[in-house]
Amino acid sequence: MEPMMLEDYKEDNIPRSLQNLFNYFKQEDVTLDKNDLAVIFIYILMLESGFVTPDFLPLHEESAQTCDFHYKRLLLLTERMPKDWKRSKTSYRLSFVLIPCPINICSVTCILVSDELVVNCCVNNVNSSENHFSILLDPSLYIVNYGNYGIKRIFQNLKDLSLKFKNLISHPCKMLILQTGSLRAATLMSLPPELLNYILKYCDRQTRNRFQKMLKQPNK
């Protein structure tokens, strides 16, 4: 089964979302350091959690309202990085929204302090004073070799990174927004994407095909 999420990374089997961005930077002839790569991981993890960039216009009807994991949309949004995502050698900024709640912009800032990234996420226009989430990430825990083109990149512990980031940043932000708008329903599609992916690993091909059809009908 093709790896769909960042946590499924293996040295010889890279998720297409990550490979898309590698191809983009290669075409742009951009050199990436380990901090850049860590922020790229954060970008992908936010998309996996159902967020999109504020300028995203759904090209397919099935992705128009869903704020859950949507694989085709993930691949579309990883064809390039957002404009001005890197502000300087030590600071980055990304913005995200959930499609049903476009006024609730999530601003994710990453600032390099010593050898670690301070990651802050602030959610705008929500009915809560607790709209700020933060974590500290050490890129060296996840990036072993970050050589540029022609040199094989090697990563590790990406499942741990995914769980940490989603548990402390993306999922709390998402739940806060959805609770504010009273939008969350108790459905299979409401499960976290990494849990859905884990379940699918134990399903036969027929079941996975049926599930893919469900992904194209998010309101079902």
C-alpha positions in Angstrom: 0.0 0.0 0.0 1.4 3.4 -1.0 2.4 5.5 2.0 -0.2 8.3 2.3 0.9 10.2 5.4 4.2 11.6 6.7 4.3 9.0 9.5 4.4 6.2 6.9 7.8 7.4 5.6 10.4 4.7 5.0 13.8 5.4 3.5 12.9 3.6 0.3 9.2 4.6 0.2 8.6 8.3 0.5 5.0 9.7 0.7 4.0 11.5 -2.4 3.2 14.7 -0.6 6.8 14.9 0.6 8.2 13.9 -2.8 6.0 16.5 -4.5 7.7 19.3 -2.4 11.1 17.8 -3.0 10.4 18.0 -6.8 9.2 21.6 -6.4 12.3 22.8 -4.6 14.5 21.0 -7.1 12.8 22.8 -10.0 13.2 26.1 -8.1 16.9 25.2 -7.4 16.4 25.9 -3.7 18.8 24.5 -1.1 17.1 23.2 2.0 18.6 23.0 5.5 17.3 20.8 8.4 15.1 23.7 9.8 13.5 24.2 6.4 12.7 20.5 6.2 11.2 20.6 9.7 8.9 23.4 8.7 8.0 21.5 5.5 7.0 18.6 7.7 4.8 20.9 9.8 3.1 22.2 6.6 2.3 18.6 5.5 1.0 17.7 9.0 -1.4 20.6 9.0 -2.7 19.6 5.6 -3.1 16.0 6.8 -5.2 17.3 9.6 -7.7 18.8 7.2 -6.4 22.4 6.9 -5.8 24.2 3.7 -4.0 27.5 2.8 -6.3 30.6 2.8 -6.0 31.0 -1.0 -7.1 27.4 -1.8 -10.0 27.2 -4.1 -11.5 23.6 -4.3 -11.2 22.3 -7.8 -13.3 19.2 -7.0 -16.8 19.2 -5.5 -16.0 16.4 -3.1 -13.4 18.5 -1.3 -15.4 21.6 -1.2 -16.7 21.3 2.4 -14.8 18.6 4.1 -12.3 19.5 6.8 -11.1 16.0 7.2 -8.2 14.2 5.6 -8.5 14.4 1.8 -5.7 12.7 -0.1 -6.2 14.3 -3.5 -6.3 17.7 -1.9 -3.2 16.9 0.1 -1.3 16.1 -3.1 -2.7 19.3 -4.8 -1.5 21.5 -2.0 1.9 19.9 -1.9 2.8 20.8 -5.4 4.4 23.9 -4.0 5.0 25.7 -0.7 3.0 28.9 0.1 4.5 32.2 -0.9 6.8 33.8 1.7 6.7 30.8 4.0 10.3 31.5 4.9 10.7 35.0 6.3 14.5 34.8 7.2 17.1 32.2 8.1 15.6 31.9 11.5 11.9 32.5 11.1 9.0 31.0 9.2 5.2 31.7 8.9 2.4 29.6 7.5 -1.4 30.3 7.4 -4.2 27.8 7.3 -8.0 27.6 7.4 -10.6 24.9 7.6 -12.8 25.3 4.5 -16.1 25.5 6.3 -14.6 28.2 8.6 -12.6 30.6 6.5 -12.6 33.4 9.0 -10.7 31.3 11.6 -7.2 31.7 10.3 -4.5 29.6 12.0 -1.2 31.4 12.0 1.7 29.0 12.5 5.1 30.7 13.2 8.4 28.8 13.7 11.4 30.6 15.2 14.8 29.1 15.5 16.2 29.5 19.0 19.6 27.9 19.4 19.2 24.6 17.6 15.5 24.2 18.2 12.3 25.5 16.6 9.7 27.2 18.7 6.4 26.5 17.0 3.4 28.7 17.9 -0.1 28.5 16.5 -2.7 31.2 17.1 -6.3 30.8 16.0 -8.2 34.0 15.1 -11.9 34.8 15.7 -12.8 31.9 18.0 -14.9 32.1 21.2 -12.1 31.2 23.6 -9.3 32.9 25.3 -7.2 29.7 25.0 -6.5 30.1 21.3 -2.8 29.7 21.4 -0.8 26.5 21.2 3.0 25.9 21.3 5.6 23.2 21.1 9.4 23.0 20.9 10.9 20.8 18.2 14.5 19.7 17.7 14.9 19.1 13.9 17.9 16.8 14.6 15.6 14.2 16.2 13.9 13.8 12.9 16.4 14.6 10.2 19.6 12.5 9.9 20.8 13.5 6.5 19.6 16.7 4.8 21.9 17.0 1.9 20.6 18.6 -1.2 19.9 17.1 -4.6 22.0 14.0 -5.5 22.4 13.1 -1.8 19.8 10.9 -0.3 17.9 12.4 2.6 17.3 10.2 5.6 14.6 10.9 8.2 13.6 9.2 11.4 11.0 9.2 14.1 8.4 10.9 11.8 5.6 9.0 13.4 6.6 10.5 16.8 6.7 13.9 15.2 3.3 13.4 13.6 1.7 12.3 16.9 3.3 15.1 18.9 2.4 17.9 16.5 -1.1 16.7 15.9 -1.9 16.1 19.5 -0.5 19.4 20.7 -1.1 21.7 17.7 -3.3 20.8 14.7 -6.0 18.7 16.4 -6.6 21.1 19.3 -6.8 24.0 16.8 -9.2 22.1 14.7 -11.4 21.0 17.6 -11.5 24.6 18.9 -12.6 26.0 15.5 -15.2 23.2 15.0 -16.6 23.6 18.5 -16.9 27.3 18.0 -18.9 26.8 14.8 -20.8 23.7 16.2 -19.7 21.8 13.1 -18.3 18.5 14.4 -20.5 15.4 13.9 -19.9 11.9 15.3 -19.0 10.0 12.1 -16.2 7.7 10.9 -14.7 10.5 9.0 -14.3 12.5 12.3 -11.6 10.1 13.5 -8.0 11.5 13.3 -6.5 10.7 9.9 -3.6 8.7 11.4 -6.1 6.4 13.2 -8.1 6.0 9.9 -4.8 5.2 8.1 -3.9 2.6 10.8 -7.3 0.9 10.5 -6.9 0.7 6.7 -3.7 -1.2 7.0 -5.7 -4.1 8.4 -8.4 -4.0 5.7 -8.5 -5.9 2.4 -8.3 -4.2 -1.0 -12.1 -4.3 -1.4 -12.7 -2.5 1.9 -10.0 0.1 1.1 -11.7 0.7 -2.3 -15.0 1.3 -0.6 -13.4 3.7 1.9 -11.9 5.7 -1.0 -15.4 6.2 -2.3 -16.4 7.5 1.1 -13.6 10.0 0.9 -15.1 11.4 -2.2 -18.5 11.7 -0.4 -17.5 13.5 2.8 -21.0 14.2 3.9 -22.2 10.6 3.7 
